[in-house]
């Protein structure tokens, strides 16, 4: 379950019973320790994270509350990955330059690109739905010439619609939250539909 990056506010909301169980839909989540310690990369800087683990008071299923600065099973911050993908699909940056700017090995950047392109149509559809849900007056999103560029365009339009309707927030935090952290997960983990 994706939550905001402010750990103190997450703790307060958790104590106040503001998180509902995504499994049963009936119970509220209560504190249940912490998930394993994580070390994420931010262009050469280390970001340490220890996500909160919770348990539903009704069905007893446990959940990890992952801050929207991260994506599932990725060692780099969502913003680092997102900016690299944006540079590739919107600006035509080479894969080598993309990896250098992100501070990662070229094979890591290649993996991000491969997974993003594999999921591009699903990403485009989900973020187009989000864009139109957040702003029903939007016209159709213009195609950009490739599945990856079309998906990136849909992400940008949805993030802009979210900023107009809700509040200004980091684009890649929005993307991580909307995708349930699964933007680059393997293809048998579908992105959650707009709710």
C-alpha positions as CSV (number, residue, x, y, z in Angstrom):
1,X,0.0,0.0,0.0
2,X,1.4,3.4,-1.0
3,X,1.5,6.2,1.5
4,X,2.9,9.7,1.6
5,X,6.6,10.1,2.3
6,X,6.1,12.0,5.6
7,X,6.6,9.2,8.2
8,X,5.3,11.2,11.1
9,X,2.1,12.0,9.3
10,X,1.7,8.3,8.3
11,X,2.2,7.3,11.9
12,X,-0.5,9.8,13.0
13,X,-2.9,8.6,10.4
14,X,-2.3,5.0,11.3
15,X,-2.9,5.7,15.0
16,X,-6.1,7.5,14.1
17,X,-7.3,4.5,12.0
18,X,-7.4,6.4,8.7
19,X,-6.1,3.5,6.6
20,X,-8.5,0.8,5.4
21,X,-7.6,-2.7,4.6
22,X,-7.3,-3.2,0.8
23,X,-7.8,-7.0,1.2
24,X,-11.1,-7.1,3.1
25,X,-12.2,-3.5,2.6
26,X,-13.9,-3.6,6.0
27,X,-11.1,-3.4,8.6
28,X,-8.8,-0.6,9.5
29,X,-5.0,-1.0,9.6
30,X,-3.1,-0.9,12.9
31,X,0.6,-0.8,13.6
32,X,2.4,-4.2,13.3
33,X,6.1,-3.4,13.4
34,X,8.3,-2.5,10.5
35,X,9.3,-4.1,7.2
36,X,12.9,-4.8,6.4
37,X,15.3,-1.8,6.3
38,X,16.0,-0.5,2.7
39,X,18.7,1.5,1.2
40,X,17.7,3.4,-1.9
41,X,19.9,5.4,-4.3
42,X,19.4,9.0,-5.2
43,X,22.0,9.8,-7.8
44,X,24.9,8.7,-5.7
45,X,23.3,9.7,-2.4
46,X,22.0,7.0,0.0
47,X,18.4,7.2,1.3
48,X,17.5,4.9,4.2
49,X,14.0,3.7,4.6
50,X,12.2,1.4,6.9
51,X,8.6,1.0,5.8
52,X,5.8,0.6,8.4
53,X,4.2,-2.9,8.6
54,X,0.5,-2.9,9.5
55,X,-2.2,-5.5,10.2
56,X,-5.9,-5.4,9.5
57,X,-7.9,-5.6,12.8
58,X,-10.6,-7.6,10.9
59,X,-9.0,-10.1,8.5
60,X,-5.6,-10.1,10.2
61,X,-3.8,-9.7,6.8
62,X,-0.5,-7.7,7.1
63,X,0.4,-4.8,4.7
64,X,3.5,-2.8,4.2
65,X,3.1,1.0,3.8
66,X,5.6,2.0,1.2
67,X,6.3,5.7,0.8
68,X,5.7,7.1,-2.7
69,X,9.4,7.9,-3.0
70,X,9.9,4.3,-3.9
71,X,8.8,1.7,-6.5
72,X,8.4,-2.0,-5.6
73,X,11.6,-4.0,-6.0
74,X,13.7,-1.1,-7.3
75,X,16.8,0.2,-5.5
76,X,16.5,3.8,-6.9
77,X,14.1,6.5,-5.9
78,X,11.0,6.8,-8.1
79,X,12.0,10.3,-9.0
80,X,15.5,9.1,-10.3
81,X,13.9,6.4,-12.4
82,X,11.1,8.7,-13.6
83,X,13.4,11.5,-14.6
84,X,15.6,9.0,-16.5
85,X,12.6,7.6,-18.4
86,X,11.3,11.1,-19.1
87,X,14.7,12.1,-20.5
88,X,14.7,9.1,-22.8
89,X,11.2,9.3,-24.1
90,X,10.6,13.1,-24.1
91,X,14.0,14.4,-24.9
92,X,15.6,11.6,-26.8
93,X,18.5,11.2,-24.4
94,X,20.7,8.2,-25.2
95,X,20.6,5.2,-22.9
96,X,24.2,5.8,-21.9
97,X,23.6,9.5,-21.0
98,X,20.4,8.5,-19.2
99,X,22.3,6.0,-17.0
100,X,25.1,8.6,-16.3
101,X,22.6,11.3,-15.2
102,X,20.8,8.8,-13.0
103,X,24.1,7.6,-11.5
104,X,23.4,3.9,-12.3
105,X,25.0,1.2,-14.3
106,X,23.9,1.1,-17.9
107,X,22.4,-2.4,-17.4
108,X,20.1,-0.9,-14.7
109,X,18.9,1.8,-17.0
110,X,18.4,-0.8,-19.8
111,X,16.3,-2.8,-17.4
112,X,14.1,0.2,-16.6
113,X,13.6,0.9,-20.3
114,X,12.8,-2.7,-21.1
115,X,10.2,-3.0,-18.4
116,X,8.7,0.4,-19.2
117,X,8.4,-0.5,-22.9
118,X,6.9,-3.9,-22.1
119,X,4.2,-2.2,-20.0
120,X,3.8,1.0,-22.1
121,X,0.3,0.2,-23.4
122,X,-1.0,-0.7,-19.9
123,X,0.7,2.4,-18.4
124,X,-0.8,4.6,-21.2
125,X,-4.3,3.3,-20.6
126,X,-4.3,3.6,-16.8
127,X,-2.8,7.1,-16.7
128,X,-5.1,8.2,-19.5
129,X,-8.1,7.0,-17.4
130,X,-6.6,8.9,-14.4
131,X,-6.2,12.1,-16.4
132,X,-9.8,12.0,-17.6
133,X,-11.1,11.1,-14.1
134,X,-9.2,14.0,-12.6
135,X,-10.2,16.4,-15.4
136,X,-13.3,15.3,-17.4
137,X,-12.9,18.3,-19.8
138,X,-9.6,17.0,-21.2
139,X,-9.4,16.2,-24.9
140,X,-7.9,13.0,-26.2
141,X,-4.2,12.7,-25.3
142,X,-2.1,13.2,-28.5
143,X,0.0,10.2,-29.6
144,X,3.7,10.8,-29.6
145,X,5.0,8.2,-32.0
146,X,6.0,5.3,-29.9
147,X,4.4,3.2,-27.1
148,X,7.0,4.5,-24.6
149,X,6.5,8.2,-25.6
150,X,2.7,7.7,-25.6
151,X,2.8,6.3,-22.0
152,X,5.1,9.1,-20.9
153,X,2.7,11.7,-22.3
154,X,-0.2,10.1,-20.5
155,X,1.7,10.2,-17.2
156,X,2.5,13.9,-17.8
157,X,-1.1,14.8,-18.6
158,X,-2.4,12.8,-15.6
159,X,0.1,14.4,-13.2
160,X,-0.8,17.9,-14.5
161,X,-4.5,17.1,-14.0
162,X,-3.8,15.9,-10.4
163,X,-1.9,19.1,-9.7
164,X,-4.8,21.3,-10.9
165,X,-7.5,19.3,-9.1
166,X,-5.8,18.3,-5.9
167,X,-2.6,20.0,-4.9
168,X,1.0,20.4,-6.2
169,X,2.9,17.2,-5.6
170,X,6.0,15.7,-7.1
171,X,5.2,14.0,-10.4
172,X,7.0,10.8,-9.7
173,X,5.4,10.5,-6.2
174,X,2.0,10.8,-7.9
175,X,3.1,8.1,-10.4
176,X,4.3,5.8,-7.7
177,X,1.1,6.2,-5.7
178,X,-1.3,5.8,-8.7
179,X,0.6,2.7,-9.9
180,X,0.7,1.2,-6.4
181,X,4.5,1.2,-6.8
182,X,4.2,-1.3,-9.7
183,X,5.2,1.0,-12.5
184,X,8.1,-1.3,-13.4
185,X,7.0,-4.5,-11.8
186,X,6.8,-7.6,-13.9
187,X,3.9,-7.8,-16.2
188,X,1.8,-10.3,-14.2
189,X,1.2,-7.5,-11.6
190,X,-1.3,-5.2,-13.2
191,X,-1.5,-1.6,-12.3
192,X,-4.4,-0.8,-10.1
193,X,-7.3,0.8,-12.0
194,X,-8.5,4.3,-11.1
195,X,-10.8,4.2,-8.1
